[in-house]
Amino acid sequence: MAAFADTFRLREPVQILKEQDKKMIHEAALDVMASVGVRIHSKVARSSLRKAGAAVDENTGIVRFPPGLVMSLVSKAPPRAVLAGREKEFDLPLDGRHCYYTTDGCGIAVWDQKSRTRRLSVMQDIKNTAIIGDYLPYCSIYEPMVVPSDIPEKIHVVSAMKEAFDTTRKHVHSESTTTPEEARLQVKMASEIVGSVEELKKRPIMSAMVCTMSPLTLDGNATDAAMVWAENFVPVCITGMAMMGVSGPATIPGDLVVNHAETLALTAAMQAHSAGAPVMYGSVLSNMDPRTGAIRLGSAEALMLCVYAHEMAKYVHMPSACGGIGSNAKIPGPQSALENSSMAMAGVFIGQEVNNGIGMLDCSTVLSYEQMIIDNETVGRALACGRELRVDKETIHLDMIKEVGILGMGQKKGSYLGERATMMEAKQFYQSFFTSEPYEQWESKGKKDDLTLAKEKADWILENHRPVRLDNGVSSMLGRIVKEAAKA
């Protein structure tokens, strides 16, 4: 049986940006870092960077990076990494030839298709989506998807991560960490599962997202958390979110410069603090709606921004986690299908390594169970288009083509349907979630639309899928960590 990661293996990716364009963007970002600097609100990060040779103004928190320092630090970050699963079967190599998809987090509401209304998200939604994410074949990584409104805020993150660790053997990604204390608790949880902190460094079963603040700012608590991740070699996805026209220039190259500078600044800080800590160059860039100023994560510009950011990641030899799928649509439907399918296809063709967004709507604020099923289909179709094509004597079938011959010529077969190779090879065709049956059959089964089918599939998974749960003793230990956090 093929390894789990093989599902996500791609042919050689294409490149779009010219080398001189990448060089110009990169050098402009280095210029900004040296002349303007980056405001870093973390004393820990500033101290590490000062020791490495950066110019630090403690009054303003602005750090300026001398020429040569940035890349000497960034080069310490490993160009490749492995996002480990609870079991090795689910390990995901970041090697530039795989394209993985995560669920997305921070939702505050859930779309109810039956009533066509929203409700507040609760802990049960994390439990449910962890089960569905564990089941879906094209969901590579599970990330707790919502903020649970029914438990105290101080244990939102650790409680959600406990459910994720408990439920899935896939790699787990943490998005909502806002303090170093929360980071330490998650390290403690993951270490309990693998046996020790040292083992976690060897097999990071979790990774974490840390967002920069555009323009040119690193938040204090989030950066302190990044330092904790770095100390424990937990892979960090540095997620810049510069928005064209608001927190970045209203041009794609200008926005890329701001994003590149922020990403390199946090990478440099992590490497100055803990050389060799794994880092991903992650970007979820966008543009504003010129009519309202609202964010447009699903726009054509956002798609291309993330494509180009991926190529900038490769330019500095870092694993890439730029973009993904994440529609502006308020409900599941044509808009989300259009925006997500175009973004998924782009990610596959450029070789984007980690993509987020499965199951979320309205700029990642609203969970939809139906959208999880549809997005899994979207990703599966994109991956099918990105497969490496094997061209050889066996796949060309020259002898068979000659034997079958021309349609309607009596001495030849005129059809490939009866060939044994056809029966074997057709089993490899991508099987779509959507119906391809004749109209009469579809009508006889109740004329169910795609959202109805998606809801039925999600309900079926929740009723029938039985994940391989965490060992009871370890799960109990994680529960005690949550209780301790609640008392702190």
N, C-alpha and C positions, 0 to 999 in steps of 0.2 A: 504494500500500500504506500502511495506517495506521501511524503512528509507534508504536514499542514502548510508549510511555507511554499511548497511547490505550486499550490493553487494560485499564488500571487506572483509567480515568476513571469518576467516579460522578455521580449526581444530587446535588442540594442535600442536605447532611447534616442530620440531625435533632439537636435539642438536648434534653437531659434536665434538667440542673441549672438551677434558677431563677437569675436574675441576682443576686438578693439573697443566695443561698446561695454563689455564687462569690465575691461581695464579702466575705462574712463569713469564708470560708476564707482568702482572700488577705490580708485585714487581720490575721487571727490569725497567719498566718505572718510578716508584717512585724513584728508585736508580738514574736514569739519571737526573730526576728533582732536586734531592737533591745535586748531585755531579757536574754535568755539568751545569745544569740549562737550562733555556729557554730565549732567547733574545726577549724582548718585547719592541717594538718601540713606545708604547703608554705611555705617562706620566700619563694619567688618570688611566690606568690599573696598572702601577707600584706603584702609590700612594696608590691605594686601597689595593694592595697586601702587601705593606710595613706595612700599618696599621693593616692588618690581621696577620702579623708575618713572612712574607717572607723576605729573605735577598736580598736586591736590590743594585746593583752596578750602580749608575747613569752614570758613565763614559762609561760603555760598554752597559748598558741597560739589562744586564743579571740578571735574577731573579732566585734564588735558593729557593727551597721549603723544609723546615724542615720536618722530618718524622712526620706524623700525620696531618700536616696542609692541605695537598691536599684533603684527603677524608673528613675532617671536613668541608671543603668548598663545595666540590662536593656534599656531602649529603644534602646540602640546596636546590639543584635543584630538582624540583618535578619529581618523577619517572613516572608520567603520566601527560598527558595534553590533551587539545582539540584544534584542528585547526578549528576555526569557519568559517562557510560560511556566506555570506551576509545575508542569511536566515538560520534558525536553521535546516531546512531540510537537509542542506548540511554540517552540523557539522561532524567532523572526530575525533573520540576518539583515542588517542594513548594509547592503553591498552595491547599491545602485542598479540592481537587476530585479528588484521586487517592488510591488506597489500594494501597500497595506491600507486598510480602512478601519477607523475607529468609530465608535459611537461618539456623541458630543455631549458636553455637560452644561451645567448652569441654568437649565430650564426652570422657570418659575411657575409654569402652567402646563396643563395637559389638554389637548384637543379631544373632545368627545364627539365622535362622528355621528352617533345616534341622535344626540340632542343638538348637535351643531353649535355647541357652546364650549367655553373654556372653564376649567376648574383649577384650583390650586394643586400643585404637585405635593405628594406625600411620600413617606418612606416606602410604602408598598410599590410605588412606581419604580423605585430603584431595584427592589427585589424582583419585580416582574421583568424589567428591561435587562437585568443581569441574566435571567433565564433565557430570554429571547436572544440576547447577544451571544450567549454561549451556544445556542442552537444554530444561528444563521451561518451558513458556510462561508460567506464573503465578509463577515465581520471579523477582522483579524485581532482587534484589541477592544477590550471593554473599558469604558470610562463612565463612572456614575453620571446619569444623564440629567438629574434634576436636583433642585434645592428642596429638601423635605420640610414642608411648612409645619409638620406636626411634631417636631422634636426641637429641643433647645438649639439655638444658633451655634453655641460654643462646641457642639459635637456633630454639626452637620457633616463636616469632612470625614472625620474618623469613622462615624457610623456608616456613611456611604461606602467608604473603602472596605470596612469589615464585610458588608454584604457582597461587595465585588469579589473580595478574596475568598469568601465562603462559597460562592456560587460557580465561578468559572475557572477552568484550567488555563484559559488564554491569558496573555499579558494584560496587566491592568494599568491604566493611565489615570493620574490624578490631575484635575484641573483647578479646583477651587481653593487650593492652599493659599492662605494669606498671611501666615505668621511662621517663624522658625519653629515654634513649639508644635504646631500642627505637622510640620515636616518631620520633626523628631519622632512624634507618635507614629507616623506612617512608616518610618524606617524601623521602628520597634516592631510594628505589626509584621512587616515583610520579613524581618530577621527571624521572628518566631516561626514563620512558615518554612523558611529555607534552613534554619538551624542556628545561624549566627550572622553578625554584621559582616564578618569576613567572607562568608559564603554568599551573602547578598551582593558584595562587590564583584564576586565572580559570576553570579547568575542574578542579574537585576530583574526580578519578576514584576517590578513596577517602574514606571517612569513618571515624570511630573512636568506640567506646563508652568512656565513663568512668563508673564507678559511684561513687555516694556511699556513705558508711558510716552507716547509721542506728543510733541517732538523732543527728542534727545534727553529723556529722563528715565532713571531707574528708581522704582518705588523702594522705600526702605524695608518694609516687612517682607515683601515678595523677594527682594534681592537677598535679604538675610536668610530666607528659606532656601534660595538657590545655593547659598554657601553651605547650608546643611546637606542639601542633596549632593553637592560636590564632594564634601568630606566623606560621604558614604558611597560615592560612585554610582548614585542613582541617575540614570540618563535624564537630562533636562531638555525639554523642548522650549527654546527661547522664541516666544511668539510676539513679534512686532505687529502692530495693528494700525499703522499710519494710514489715515484716510485722506485721499487726495482732496485738496481744497480746504481742509480743516486742520488736521495735524500733520500734514505734509503738503508739499507743492502740488498744484493742480495739473502736473504732468507725470506721466509714468516714470521717466528717468529720475525726476526730482524726488518723487515719493520713494523710489528704490534707494536713493542715496541716504535719506533719513533712516529708513528701515535697516539698511546695511550698517550704518554707524551704530545704531542702538544694539543690533545683534552682536556685532563685534565687540562692543563695549562690555556687555554682560559676559560674553565668552571669555574675554581677556580677564575680567574680574574673577571668574570661576577658576581659570587656569592659574592665575596668580595666587589664588587661595589654596588650590589643590590640583597640582599639575596632573594631567592625564584623565581628569574627570570627563565622562562622556557627555557630549552636547549635541543637540540637533538644531539646525538652523530652521526655525519654524516661523512662518509668516502668514497672517490672515489679513491681507491688505484689501483696501476697498476705495471707493470714491463716494463723495457726497451726491445726493440728489440736488441738482442746482435749483430746483423749484422749492425745496423744503429744507435742505441741509441734512436730511436723514441719511443714514448709512445705507449703502447698496452692496451687500455682500454677494449678491447673485448677478451682478452686472457683468457685461462683457469686459469692462475695464478691470474689475476685480479678478476675473478669470486670468487675464493676461498679466496682471501684477503678480499673481502667485506663480504663474509659469516662469516669469522672469526672475522672481525671487529664488525659485528653485535653481535656476542656472547660476545665480550669484552664490548660492550655497555650494554648488559643485566647483565654482571658481576658487573658493577658499578651502576646498577639500573637507567639507563638513557634510554629515548625513542631513538629508533634507526632509522637512515636515511642513511644506509650504502649501497652504490652501486645503482643498478637499471639496466637500459638497456642503452647501449651507444656503438654502434658498431664503429670499425675502418674503416668500408666499406666506399668507396668514393661515391658510388651510391646505391640506393635501389636494392636489389637482394639477391642471395643465402647467401653471407657472412653476411649481416645484419640480415637475417632471422635466420641463425644458431646461431650467437653470441647472439642476443637479446632473442631468445626463451630459450636458456640454462640459461641465467642470470635471466629471468623472472621466470622460473620454480624453480630455486634455491631460489629466494627470497620468493616465496610462501611457500615452504616446511620448511624454517627456521623461517618463521614468520617475515620477514623484514617489518618494519612498513611504512616507506616512501621511495619510489624508484623514481629516476628521469630518464629522457632520452627519453620520447615519442617524436618521430618525428625528431630526430637529427642524423646526420651521421658524419663521419670523426672526431671523438673525440669531438663531440658536437659543431662543427664549421659550419656545413652546414644543413640548414633546408630543409626538403622534405615533401611536402604536402602528397604525396603518402605514405611516411614512417609513417606519423601520423596515417593514416588509418590502415596500416598493423600492426603497434605497438599496436594499440588498440585491434586488433584481437589477437595478441600475448599475451597481458596481460589478455584478456578475457579467452583464453584457459588455461593459467596458473592458473587463479583463479578458473576455473571450476575443475581443478585437486586438488585444495587445500580445497575444500568444506568439512565441517564436515559431515561424513557419519552417517546417522540415521539408526540404525539397531534395528528393533522391529517387532512385529507380523504383523503390517500393511505393512512394506516395504519388509519383507521376502516373503509374499504371499504364504505361505505353502498350504493353501486350494486351491488356484488357480493352483499351480503347480500340485497338485494331480488331479484336475479336467481336466486340459488340457492334461495331460498324455504324452504318447510317440508318436512321429511322425509316422503316418501310421497305427496306431491301430484304427480300425473303431469305437469302442465304445467311443473313446475319441476325443477331438477337435484337438489336435496335433498342435495348433498354438495359440499364445497370441494376434494375430492381432485384433481379434474381441472382445476382452475384454474391457469393459468400463474403467477399471482402466488403461489399456494401453493407451487409447486415452487421458485420463487426464494427466497421468504421462509423456507421450512423449512430452507434451508441455513444460516441464521443461528441455529438452535436450538443451545443448549448441548449439546455432545457429551460424554456422561459416560464416564469410564473403566470404570465398573461395567457389567455386562451388563444388557441389557433384552430379550434374545432369549427366545423361548418355551422352556419347560422342556426339551422334547425336543431342541432344538438344543444347549442348554447341556449336557445329559446326553451327547449324542453327541460332544461335544468334550472329554469327560473329567471333567465336573463339577468344574472347578477353582474353588477358593474364592478370595476376593478377595486374600488374602495371597500365594497362589501366583501369581496374575496380576500382582500388584505386583512380586514378585521377578523374574518373567519380563520385565516391562517394564524394570526397572532393568538387568538383564543385557543386554537388547537395546540400550539406550542406550549402555552401556559398550562394546559390541562395534561399534556402527554409527555413533554420533555422532562427528563430527570437528570439534572447535572450531576457530575461527580463532585460531591461536596468535600469541603476541607475536613480533615481529621477532627473528630469531636473535641479532643483534648486541645488541639491548637486553636480551634474555633472558640472554645471557652476562654482561652488565654486572650484572644483578641477582644472578646466581650469584656474581660476585666480591664483591658486598656481603655476601652470606651467609657466604662464606669469611672475609672480614675480621672479621665479627662473631664467628665461631667462634674466631678467634685472639686476639681482644681479652681 
